[in-house]
Amino acid sequence: MEILWYLVAGAFIGVLARLILPGKENMGCIMTVLLGALGALLAGSFGQWIGWYVFPSWIGFVVAVVFAIVIIAIYDWLKRR
């Protein structure tokens, strides 16, 4: 059930991360959602693994957005190379 939540929340998180970290790359909606979902999944797994928070929480949401921003920035950097 948590993975489904990460995918659904990933759409919102990806769009929010894209608004915070705008750029000129041609990243489509699907890639934005996928990277947002990946950020949410990694943040949720990492946060629960080290015991920072329990699923779901507002801290987890903030951490997921930060992870998504980092993943989008890395994707953008790799795409430009």
MOPAC internal coordinates of N, CA, C and O (Angstrom, degrees):
PM7 1SCF
backbone

  N    0.0000 0     0.00 0     0.00 0    0    0    0
  C    1.4518 1     0.00 0     0.00 0    1    0    0
  C    1.5212 1   111.32 1     0.00 0    2    1    0
  O    1.2310 1   120.50 1   143.90 1    3    2    1
  N    1.3252 1   116.65 1   -36.10 1    3    2    1
  C    1.4633 1   119.90 1  -179.67 1    5    3    2
  C    1.5209 1   111.57 1   -63.62 1    6    5    3
  O    1.2310 1   119.97 1   141.75 1    7    6    5
  N    1.3323 1   117.66 1   -38.25 1    7    6    5
  C    1.4674 1   120.28 1  -179.34 1    9    7    6
  C    1.5202 1   110.21 1   -63.65 1   10    9    7
  O    1.2310 1   120.05 1   140.34 1   11   10    9
  N    1.3241 1   117.50 1   -39.66 1   11   10    9
  C    1.4676 1   120.54 1   176.99 1   13   11   10
  C    1.5283 1   110.26 1   -63.05 1   14   13   11
  O    1.2310 1   120.46 1   139.24 1   15   14   13
  N    1.3291 1   116.72 1   -40.76 1   15   14   13
  C    1.4631 1   120.80 1   177.32 1   17   15   14
  C    1.5252 1   110.53 1   -61.82 1   18   17   15
  O    1.2310 1   119.91 1   137.77 1   19   18   17
  N    1.3487 1   117.77 1   -42.23 1   19   18   17
  C    1.4604 1   120.90 1   179.09 1   21   19   18
  C    1.5267 1   111.25 1   -62.45 1   22   21   19
  O    1.2310 1   120.21 1   141.72 1   23   22   21
  N    1.3219 1   117.20 1   -38.28 1   23   22   21
  C    1.4643 1   119.89 1   179.08 1   25   23   22
  C    1.5194 1   111.66 1   -68.03 1   26   25   23
  O    1.2310 1   120.44 1   137.35 1   27   26   25
  N    1.3150 1   116.76 1   -42.65 1   27   26   25
  C    1.4666 1   120.42 1   179.36 1   29   27   26
  C    1.5266 1   110.02 1   -67.74 1   30   29   27
  O    1.2310 1   120.67 1   132.42 1   31   30   29
  N    1.3197 1   116.33 1   -47.58 1   31   30   29
  C    1.4631 1   120.14 1   179.01 1   33   31   30
  C    1.5231 1   110.88 1   -66.81 1   34   33   31
  O    1.2310 1   120.40 1   151.79 1   35   34   33
  N    1.3353 1   116.85 1   -28.21 1   35   34   33
  C    1.4623 1   121.06 1  -179.96 1   37   35   34
  C    1.5168 1   112.92 1   -60.27 1   38   37   35
  O    1.2310 1   120.22 1   146.52 1   39   38   37
  N    1.3159 1   117.19 1   -33.48 1   39   38   37
  C    1.4667 1   120.37 1   177.40 1   41   39   38
  C    1.5277 1   109.92 1   -61.70 1   42   41   39
  O    1.2310 1   120.70 1   131.72 1   43   42   41
  N    1.3089 1   116.27 1   -48.28 1   43   42   41
  C    1.4605 1   120.18 1   179.53 1   45   43   42
  C    1.5279 1   111.17 1   -68.53 1   46   45   43
  O    1.2310 1   120.44 1   136.99 1   47   46   45
  N    1.3097 1   116.77 1   -43.01 1   47   46   45
  C    1.4616 1   121.49 1  -178.96 1   49   47   46
  C    1.5256 1   110.65 1   -64.00 1   50   49   47
  O    1.2310 1   119.95 1   138.31 1   51   50   49
  N    1.3205 1   117.69 1   -41.69 1   51   50   49
  C    1.4620 1   121.05 1   178.64 1   53   51   50
  C    1.5198 1   112.25 1   -62.03 1   54   53   51
  O    1.2310 1   120.58 1   136.17 1   55   54   53
  N    1.3223 1   116.50 1   -43.83 1   55   54   53
  C    1.4683 1   120.56 1   178.17 1   57   55   54
  C    1.5303 1   110.63 1   -65.35 1   58   57   55
  O    1.2310 1   120.35 1   137.12 1   59   58   57
  N    1.3230 1   116.94 1   -42.88 1   59   58   57
  C    1.4556 1   120.60 1   178.22 1   61   59   58
  C    1.5233 1   111.17 1   -63.22 1   62   61   59
  O    1.2310 1   120.12 1   136.85 1   63   62   61
  N    1.3274 1   117.37 1   -43.15 1   63   62   61
  C    1.4649 1   120.92 1   177.94 1   65   63   62
  C    1.5245 1   110.58 1   -63.37 1   66   65   63
  O    1.2310 1   120.31 1   142.45 1   67   66   65
  N    1.3201 1   117.01 1   -37.55 1   67   66   65
  C    1.4676 1   121.77 1   179.24 1   69   67   66
  C    1.5283 1   110.42 1   -65.96 1   70   69   67
  O    1.2310 1   119.99 1   143.87 1   71   70   69
  N    1.3218 1   117.62 1   -36.13 1   71   70   69
  C    1.4619 1   120.96 1   177.78 1   73   71   70
  C    1.5235 1   111.36 1   -69.44 1   74   73   71
  O    1.2310 1   120.43 1   144.68 1   75   74   73
  N    1.3278 1   116.78 1   -35.32 1   75   74   73
  C    1.4526 1   120.98 1   179.45 1   77   75   74
  C    1.5242 1   110.71 1   -74.81 1   78   77   75
  O    1.2310 1   120.38 1   144.73 1   79   78   77
  N    1.3307 1   116.89 1   -35.27 1   79   78   77
  C    1.4595 1   122.52 1  -177.40 1   81   79   78
  C    1.5232 1   109.61 1  -120.04 1   82   81   79
  O    1.2310 1   120.15 1  -107.16 1   83   82   81
  N    1.3350 1   117.32 1    72.84 1   83   82   81
  C    1.4649 1   119.00 1  -178.81 1   85   83   82
  C    1.5265 1   110.81 1   -72.31 1   86   85   83
  O    1.2310 1   120.79 1   -19.47 1   87   86   85
  N    1.3032 1   116.09 1   160.53 1   87   86   85
  C    1.4523 1   120.78 1   179.03 1   89   87   86
  C    1.5085 1   110.56 1  -163.03 1   90   89   87
  O    1.2310 1   121.24 1    -3.44 1   91   90   89
  N    1.3266 1   115.24 1   176.56 1   91   90   89
  C    1.4560 1   120.35 1  -177.79 1   93   91   90
  C    1.5238 1   113.04 1   -96.94 1   94   93   91
  O    1.2310 1   120.00 1  -179.03 1   95   94   93
  N    1.3285 1   117.60 1     0.97 1   95   94   93
  C    1.4518 1   119.28 1  -178.38 1   97   95   94
  C    1.5170 1   111.04 1   -69.14 1   98   97   95
  O    1.2310 1   121.04 1   -22.45 1   99   98   97
  N    1.2950 1   115.62 1   157.55 1   99   98   97
  C    1.4578 1   121.87 1  -179.02 1  101   99   98
  C    1.5241 1   109.74 1   -95.07 1  102  101   99
  O    1.2310 1   120.45 1  -113.84 1  103  102  101
  N    1.3165 1   116.74 1    66.16 1  103  102  101
  C    1.4535 1   121.35 1   179.28 1  105  103  102
  C    1.5211 1   107.93 1   -91.08 1  106  105  103
  O    1.2310 1   120.73 1   -57.34 1  107  106  105
  N    1.3023 1   116.21 1   122.66 1  107  106  105
  C    1.4493 1   120.59 1  -178.94 1  109  107  106
  C    1.5183 1   112.77 1   -77.95 1  110  109  107
  O    1.2310 1   121.73 1    -5.09 1  111  110  109
  N    1.3129 1   114.30 1   174.91 1  111  110  109
  C    1.4631 1   120.64 1  -179.67 1  113  111  110
  C    1.5217 1   111.86 1   -63.63 1  114  113  111
  O    1.2310 1   120.11 1   140.81 1  115  114  113
  N    1.3183 1   117.40 1   -39.19 1  115  114  113
  C    1.4573 1   120.50 1  -178.36 1  117  115  114
  C    1.5238 1   110.58 1   -64.18 1  118  117  115
  O    1.2310 1   119.93 1   135.26 1  119  118  117
  N    1.3230 1   117.74 1   -44.74 1  119  118  117
  C    1.4635 1   120.80 1   179.44 1  121  119  118
  C    1.5232 1   110.45 1   -65.99 1  122  121  119
  O    1.2310 1   120.05 1   142.27 1  123  122  121
  N    1.3198 1   117.51 1   -37.73 1  123  122  121
  C    1.4615 1   120.85 1   177.15 1  125  123  122
  C    1.5271 1   110.75 1   -61.45 1  126  125  123
  O    1.2310 1   120.51 1   135.66 1  127  126  125
  N    1.3212 1   116.62 1   -44.34 1  127  126  125
  C    1.4670 1   120.86 1   178.80 1  129  127  126
  C    1.5291 1   110.31 1   -66.08 1  130  129  127
  O    1.2310 1   120.17 1   136.72 1  131  130  129
  N    1.3186 1   117.28 1   -43.28 1  131  130  129
  C    1.4666 1   120.05 1  -179.63 1  133  131  130
  C    1.5274 1   111.94 1   -62.98 1  134  133  131
  O    1.2310 1   120.53 1   135.67 1  135  134  133
  N    1.3242 1   116.60 1   -44.33 1  135  134  133
  C    1.4617 1   119.32 1   179.27 1  137  135  134
  C    1.5248 1   111.41 1   -68.67 1  138  137  135
  O    1.2310 1   120.38 1   144.61 1  139  138  137
  N    1.3220 1   116.89 1   -35.39 1  139  138  137
  C    1.4677 1   120.18 1   175.32 1  141  139  138
  C    1.5185 1   111.38 1   -65.38 1  142  141  139
  O    1.2310 1   120.53 1   138.02 1  143  142  141
  N    1.3292 1   116.59 1   -41.98 1  143  142  141
  C    1.4678 1   120.42 1   177.53 1  145  143  142
  C    1.5183 1   110.89 1   -65.40 1  146  145  143
  O    1.2310 1   120.30 1   140.75 1  147  146  145
  N    1.3172 1   117.04 1   -39.25 1  147  146  145
  C    1.4619 1   120.27 1   176.70 1  149  147  146
  C    1.5233 1   110.94 1   -63.04 1  150  149  147
  O    1.2310 1   120.66 1   137.71 1  151  150  149
  N    1.3257 1   116.35 1   -42.29 1  151  150  149
  C    1.4580 1   120.18 1   176.71 1  153  151  150
  C    1.5188 1   111.87 1   -62.12 1  154  153  151
  O    1.2310 1   120.53 1   137.98 1  155  154  153
  N    1.3163 1   116.60 1   -42.02 1  155  154  153
  C    1.4635 1   120.37 1   178.74 1  157  155  154
  C    1.5184 1   111.31 1   -65.93 1  158  157  155
  O    1.2310 1   120.44 1   137.35 1  159  158  157
  N    1.3206 1   116.76 1   -42.65 1  159  158  157
  C    1.4587 1   120.78 1   179.73 1  161  159  158
  C    1.5266 1   111.23 1   -64.31 1  162  161  159
  O    1.2310 1   120.43 1   132.60 1  163  162  161
  N    1.3239 1   116.79 1   -47.40 1  163  162  161
  C    1.4703 1   120.12 1   179.59 1  165  163  162
  C    1.5192 1   111.79 1   -64.40 1  166  165  163
  O    1.2310 1   120.38 1   136.38 1  167  166  165
  N    1.3265 1   116.88 1   -43.62 1  167  166  165
  C    1.4674 1   120.16 1  -179.92 1  169  167  166
  C    1.5176 1   111.04 1   -64.50 1  170  169  167
  O    1.2310 1   120.41 1   136.79 1  171  170  169
  N    1.3237 1   116.82 1   -43.21 1  171  170  169
  C    1.4604 1   120.31 1   179.35 1  173  171  170
  C    1.5148 1   112.32 1   -64.28 1  174  173  171
  O    1.2310 1   121.00 1   135.15 1  175  174  173
  N    1.3167 1   115.70 1   -44.85 1  175  174  173
  C    1.4580 1   119.82 1   179.45 1  177  175  174
  C    1.5228 1   111.43 1   -65.42 1  178  177  175
  O    1.2310 1   120.79 1   134.87 1  179  178  177
  N    1.3172 1   116.10 1   -45.13 1  179  178  177
  C    1.4650 1   120.88 1  -179.33 1  181  179  178
  C    1.5242 1   110.96 1   -64.88 1  182  181  179
  O    1.2310 1   120.25 1   133.91 1  183  182  181
  N    1.3172 1   117.13 1   -46.09 1  183  182  181
  C    1.4634 1   121.43 1  -178.75 1  185  183  182
  C    1.5154 1   112.86 1   -63.29 1  186  185  183
  O    1.2310 1   120.35 1   139.40 1  187  186  185
  N    1.3125 1   116.93 1   -40.60 1  187  186  185
  C    1.4600 1   120.05 1   177.90 1  189  187  186
  C    1.5248 1   111.20 1   -72.20 1  190  189  187
  O    1.2310 1   120.22 1   144.86 1  191  190  189
  N    1.3260 1   117.19 1   -35.14 1  191  190  189
  C    1.4561 1   121.42 1  -179.19 1  193  191  190
  C    1.5231 1   111.69 1   -63.48 1  194  193  191
  O    1.2310 1   120.54 1   139.36 1  195  194  193
  N    1.3459 1   116.57 1   -40.64 1  195  194  193
  C    1.4617 1   118.66 1  -179.83 1  197  195  194
  C    1.5222 1   112.57 1   -92.45 1  198  197  195
  O    1.2310 1   120.40 1   179.17 1  199  198  197
  N    1.3442 1   116.85 1    -0.83 1  199  198  197
  C    1.4537 1   120.82 1   173.98 1  201  199  198
  C    1.5144 1   115.60 1    81.20 1  202  201  199
  O    1.2310 1   119.78 1  -156.16 1  203  202  201
  N    1.3425 1   118.02 1    23.84 1  203  202  201
  C    1.4649 1   120.78 1   179.48 1  205  203  202
  C    1.5135 1   111.63 1   -71.87 1  206  205  203
  O    1.2310 1   120.25 1   140.66 1  207  206  205
  N    1.3051 1   117.13 1   -39.34 1  207  206  205
  C    1.4545 1   120.46 1  -175.37 1  209  207  206
  C    1.5163 1   110.56 1  -155.77 1  210  209  207
  O    1.2310 1   121.48 1   -13.77 1  211  210  209
  N    1.3040 1   114.77 1   166.23 1  211  210  209
  C    1.4580 1   122.64 1   177.66 1  213  211  210
  C    1.5217 1   107.23 1  -108.97 1  214  213  211
  O    1.2310 1   120.30 1   -38.49 1  215  214  213
  N    1.3147 1   117.02 1   141.51 1  215  214  213
  C    1.4648 1   122.83 1  -178.69 1  217  215  214
  C    1.5126 1   110.24 1   -67.83 1  218  217  215
  O    1.2310 1   118.13 1   -39.83 1  219  218  217
  N    1.2992 1   121.17 1   140.17 1  219  218  217
  C    1.4594 1   129.49 1   -24.76 1  221  219  218
  C    1.5209 1   110.25 1   -86.40 1  222  221  219
  O    1.2310 1   120.45 1   -21.38 1  223  222  221
  N    1.2875 1   116.75 1   158.62 1  223  222  221
  C    1.4619 1   121.16 1   178.70 1  225  223  222
  C    1.5217 1   109.26 1  -154.59 1  226  225  223
  O    1.2310 1   120.42 1   -18.53 1  227  226  225
  N    1.3223 1   116.81 1   161.47 1  227  226  225
  C    1.4673 1   120.22 1   179.67 1  229  227  226
  C    1.5226 1   109.71 1   -70.12 1  230  229  227
  O    1.2310 1   119.58 1   148.29 1  231  230  229
  N    1.3297 1   118.41 1   -31.71 1  231  230  229
  C    1.4700 1   120.39 1   176.81 1  233  231  230
  C    1.5236 1   109.04 1   -64.82 1  234  233  231
  O    1.2310 1   120.54 1   139.05 1  235  234  233
  N    1.3154 1   116.58 1   -40.95 1  235  234  233
  C    1.4543 1   120.44 1   177.33 1  237  235  234
  C    1.5138 1   112.31 1   -61.89 1  238  237  235
  O    1.2310 1   120.31 1   142.50 1  239  238  237
  N    1.3188 1   117.01 1   -37.50 1  239  238  237
  C    1.4606 1   120.70 1   178.07 1  241  239  238
  C    1.5269 1   111.06 1   -64.40 1  242  241  239
  O    1.2310 1   120.54 1   134.67 1  243  242  241
  N    1.3226 1   116.57 1   -45.33 1  243  242  241
  C    1.4668 1   120.99 1   179.49 1  245  243  242
  C    1.5244 1   110.11 1   -63.18 1  246  245  243
  O    1.2310 1   120.33 1   135.37 1  247  246  245
  N    1.3184 1   116.98 1   -44.63 1  247  246  245
  C    1.4651 1   120.67 1   179.15 1  249  247  246
  C    1.5259 1   110.28 1   -63.77 1  250  249  247
  O    1.2310 1   119.82 1   141.85 1  251  250  249
  N    1.3172 1   117.95 1   -38.15 1  251  250  249
  C    1.4658 1   121.43 1   178.01 1  253  251  250
  C    1.5236 1   111.08 1   -63.30 1  254  253  251
  O    1.2310 1   120.02 1   139.33 1  255  254  253
  N    1.3239 1   117.57 1   -40.67 1  255  254  253
  C    1.4684 1   120.37 1   177.47 1  257  255  254
  C    1.5262 1   109.97 1   -63.96 1  258  257  255
  O    1.2310 1   120.13 1   137.71 1  259  258  257
  N    1.3177 1   117.36 1   -42.29 1  259  258  257
  C    1.4726 1   120.83 1   178.76 1  261  259  258
  C    1.5334 1   110.02 1   -63.30 1  262  261  259
  O    1.2310 1   120.03 1   134.90 1  263  262  261
  N    1.3242 1   117.55 1   -45.10 1  263  262  261
  C    1.4607 1   120.58 1   177.54 1  265  263  262
  C    1.5271 1   110.66 1   -60.41 1  266  265  263
  O    1.2310 1   120.11 1   138.05 1  267  266  265
  N    1.3303 1   117.39 1   -41.95 1  267  266  265
  C    1.4653 1   120.97 1   179.72 1  269  267  266
  C    1.5230 1   110.71 1   -64.56 1  270  269  267
  O    1.2310 1   119.82 1   140.60 1  271  270  269
  N    1.3270 1   117.95 1   -39.40 1  271  270  269
  C    1.4650 1   121.01 1   177.29 1  273  271  270
  C    1.5210 1   110.00 1   -61.66 1  274  273  271
  O    1.2310 1   120.55 1   135.19 1  275  274  273
  N    1.3175 1   116.56 1   -44.81 1  275  274  273
  C    1.4674 1   120.60 1   179.58 1  277  275  274
  C    1.5239 1   110.66 1   -63.62 1  278  277  275
  O    1.2310 1   120.13 1   136.09 1  279  278  277
  N    1.3234 1   117.36 1   -43.91 1  279  278  277
  C    1.4666 1   120.69 1   179.82 1  281  279  278
  C    1.5231 1   111.06 1   -64.61 1  282  281  279
  O    1.2310 1   119.91 1   138.21 1  283  282  281
  N    1.3266 1   117.77 1   -41.79 1  283  282  281
  C    1.4687 1   120.84 1   178.03 1  285  283  282
  C    1.5297 1   110.32 1   -64.96 1  286  285  283
  O    1.2310 1   119.67 1   139.76 1  287  286  285
  N    1.3220 1   118.23 1   -40.24 1  287  286  285
  C    1.4613 1   121.44 1   178.09 1  289  287  286
  C    1.5285 1   110.77 1   -63.97 1  290  289  287
  O    1.2310 1   120.26 1   138.22 1  291  290  289
  N    1.3200 1   117.12 1   -41.78 1  291  290  289
  C    1.4672 1   120.43 1   177.88 1  293  291  290
  C    1.5255 1   110.30 1   -65.35 1  294  293  291
  O    1.2310 1   120.36 1   136.58 1  295  294  293
  N    1.3314 1   116.93 1   -43.42 1  295  294  293
  C    1.4615 1   121.11 1   177.55 1  297  295  294
  C    1.5295 1   110.76 1   -59.63 1  298  297  295
  O    1.2310 1   120.52 1   135.40 1  299  298  297
  N    1.3183 1   116.61 1   -44.60 1  299  298  297
  C    1.4569 1   121.55 1   179.17 1  301  299  298
  C    1.5246 1   110.33 1   -62.41 1  302  301  299
  O    1.2310 1   120.10 1   136.60 1  303  302  301
  N    1.3219 1   117.41 1   -43.40 1  303  302  301
  C    1.4633 1   121.98 1   179.97 1  305  303  302
  C    1.5270 1   110.52 1   -64.05 1  306  305  303
  O    1.2310 1   120.16 1   135.92 1  307  306  305
  N    1.3286 1   117.30 1   -44.08 1  307  306  305
  C    1.4540 1   120.41 1   179.32 1  309  307  306
  C    1.5263 1   111.77 1   -66.60 1  310  309  307
  O    1.2310 1   120.37 1   144.37 1  311  310  309
  N    1.3098 1   116.90 1   -35.63 1  311  310  309
  C    1.4570 1   120.85 1  -179.49 1  313  311  310
  C    1.5282 1   111.34 1   -68.36 1  314  313  311
  O    1.2310 1   120.49 1   145.72 1  315  314  313
  N    1.3287 1   116.66 1   -34.28 1  315  314  313
  C    1.4709 1   120.03 1   179.57 1  317  315  314
  C    1.5208 1   112.56 1   -74.21 1  318  317  315
  O    1.2310 1   119.55 1   158.39 1  319  318  317
  N    1.3117 1   118.46 1   -21.61 1  319  318  317
  C    1.4641 1   121.45 1  -176.86 1  321  319  318
  C    1.4704 1   111.80 1   -76.81 1  322  321  319
  O    1.2310 1   120.10 1   180.00 1  323  322  321

